[in-house]
Amino acid sequence: MMLDGPVQTVGVARTQGDRVRDLELVEALNFVVLIVDVPGFGEHELKATVTEETICVEGPTFSVSQTLSCRVTPSTVETQYRNGVLSVKATKVE
C-alpha cells in the first residue's frame, strides 16, 4: 500500500497480549490507515470492521479498536495483509 503525499502518524501503541505487538494510525490529507502488527495469524483469521469513527481489527484471541479523529467512509475500505502486518485504509469524509 503506497502512502502518497504528506502523512502524519497520529497514534502508536504497543500491546503485549495475544500477539498484537504494534498498532499505528497514519493520517494523510484524504485518508487514514491503521497498521496492525499481528504475527502468527493468517489473513483468513482476521476481520476488519470500519465505521465512520472507528477501525476495529479482530482475530481469534484479540480485538483492537482505534477511535479516529476524523470521519471516514466505510464503503471505501481497502485492506492489505503481508508478512504479519495488516493495513486498513479508509477515505476521509469530505
C-alpha positions as CSV (number, residue, x, y, z in Angstrom):
1,M,0.0,0.0,0.0
2,M,1.6,3.3,-1.1
3,L,1.1,6.4,1.0
4,D,1.4,9.3,-1.4
5,G,1.6,12.8,-0.2
6,P,2.2,14.2,3.3
7,V,1.3,11.8,6.1
8,Q,1.3,12.2,9.9
9,T,1.5,9.4,12.4
10,V,-1.3,10.3,14.9
11,G,-1.1,7.3,17.2
12,V,1.2,4.4,18.1
13,A,0.5,1.8,20.7
14,R,2.3,-1.4,21.9
15,T,0.4,-4.3,23.4
16,Q,1.8,-7.5,25.0
17,G,-1.1,-9.8,24.9
18,D,-2.3,-12.2,22.2
19,R,0.4,-11.5,19.6
20,V,-0.6,-7.9,18.7
21,R,2.7,-6.0,19.1
22,D,2.3,-2.7,17.3
23,L,-0.6,-0.5,16.3
24,E,0.0,2.7,14.2
25,L,-2.6,5.1,12.9
26,V,-1.4,7.2,10.0
27,E,-3.4,10.2,8.7
28,A,-2.9,11.8,5.3
29,L,-4.8,14.5,3.5
30,N,-7.6,12.3,2.1
31,F,-7.4,9.0,4.1
32,V,-6.3,7.2,7.2
33,V,-4.5,3.9,7.6
34,L,-4.5,1.7,10.6
35,I,-1.4,-0.6,10.6
36,V,-1.5,-3.6,13.0
37,D,1.4,-6.0,13.5
38,V,-0.3,-9.4,14.0
39,P,2.5,-12.1,13.6
40,G,1.4,-15.7,13.7
41,F,-2.1,-15.1,12.3
42,G,-3.3,-15.9,8.8
43,E,-5.2,-13.4,6.7
44,H,-8.3,-15.6,6.9
45,E,-8.3,-15.3,10.7
46,L,-8.5,-11.5,10.7
47,K,-11.6,-9.3,10.4
48,A,-11.6,-5.5,10.0
49,T,-14.7,-3.5,10.7
50,V,-14.9,0.2,9.9
51,T,-17.5,2.7,10.9
52,E,-17.4,6.5,10.3
53,E,-15.5,7.0,13.5
54,T,-13.6,3.7,14.3
55,I,-11.5,1.0,12.9
56,C,-11.6,-2.4,14.7
57,V,-9.4,-5.4,13.9
58,E,-10.3,-8.8,15.4
59,G,-8.6,-12.1,15.5
60,P,-9.2,-15.4,17.2
61,T,-7.7,-14.2,20.5
62,F,-7.7,-10.4,20.3
63,S,-9.7,-7.3,19.4
64,V,-8.2,-3.8,18.9
65,S,-10.2,-0.7,18.2
66,Q,-9.0,2.7,17.3
67,T,-11.2,5.8,17.5
68,L,-10.5,8.2,14.7
69,S,-10.0,12.0,14.9
70,C,-11.9,12.4,11.6
71,R,-14.8,10.7,9.9
72,V,-14.2,8.1,7.1
73,T,-16.4,6.5,4.5
74,P,-16.7,2.7,5.4
75,S,-17.5,1.7,1.8
76,T,-14.0,2.9,0.7
77,V,-12.1,0.5,2.9
78,E,-9.1,-1.3,1.4
79,T,-7.2,-4.0,3.4
80,Q,-3.8,-5.5,2.8
81,Y,-2.1,-8.3,4.7
82,R,1.6,-9.1,4.2
83,N,4.2,-10.7,6.4
84,G,2.1,-10.5,9.6
85,V,1.1,-6.9,9.1
86,L,-2.5,-5.8,8.4
87,S,-3.2,-2.4,6.9
88,V,-6.7,-1.0,6.8
89,K,-7.1,2.2,4.7
90,A,-10.3,4.3,4.5
91,T,-11.0,7.6,2.7
92,K,-11.9,10.6,4.8
93,V,-15.4,12.1,4.5
94,E,-15.2,15.4,2.6
